[in-house]
Amino acid sequence: MGPRKIEIKRIENSIERKATFLRLRDDIFKKADALAKLCHVEVAVLVISPTNVPHTYGNPCFNDVVEHIQNPSASSKIVSLMKELECIKKLEEVLTKRQQRNREKSNMKGIVDLKLEDIVAFKRKLEAFQAGLKRKHVEMEDFSSPSMLSKNTKKKKTRTEFLPDIAGKCMSFGPRIP
């Protein structure tokens, strides 16, 4: 059973007339919205109720569509684009400020949470580590210097040997040259 055919004539009962108006008004607005979305067009609908109350629907906006109809020049399009650009710039500024605040909060959070004892202990460890690095650096410089290399080779050549004595004592003899 499909939709019934309704005879188009004035509805005499005022309550039924108001209910039918509201229902059909909503249906018209839904159809206009579907048309605007599917076909990517500008739509403006103006419906005035029996009580002389205007009901409007517009996509993107009722006033913009009416302005476009009244003044079809390109300047109105430019003006609307400029307004949109200003809104985007303001949004960008807000987002960059939020991002900067979040960076500042994240940087301060790690330092603020530390206690004084932890910071002092960390400082001591850093100083000890730095002293160890300096010591290693000096040792490596001494080891890599030419004079130290010659001393190391002389020590190897001039080592003394200990031979056991007949009585079981160790006696030292002079340097043995191979």
Residue pairs with C-beta under 8 A, 6 or more apart in sequence:
10 17
11 17
11 20
17 50
18 50
21 49
21 50
25 47
25 49
25 55
28 45
28 47
28 57
29 45
29 57
32 43
32 45
32 57
32 59
33 43
33 57
33 59
35 41
35 43
36 42
36 43
36 59
37 59
42 58
42 59
42 60
42 64
42 65
42 68
43 57
43 58
43 59
43 65
44 56
44 57
44 58
44 59
44 62
44 65
44 66
44 69
45 56
45 57
45 58
46 54
46 55
46 56
46 62
47 54
47 55
47 56
48 54
48 55
49 55
56 62
58 64
58 65
58 66
59 65
64 80
67 76
68 76
68 77
142 148
157 177
158 175
159 175
159 176
160 172
160 173
160 174
160 175
160 176
161 173
161 176
162 170
162 171
162 172
162 173
163 170
163 171
163 173
164 170
164 171
165 171
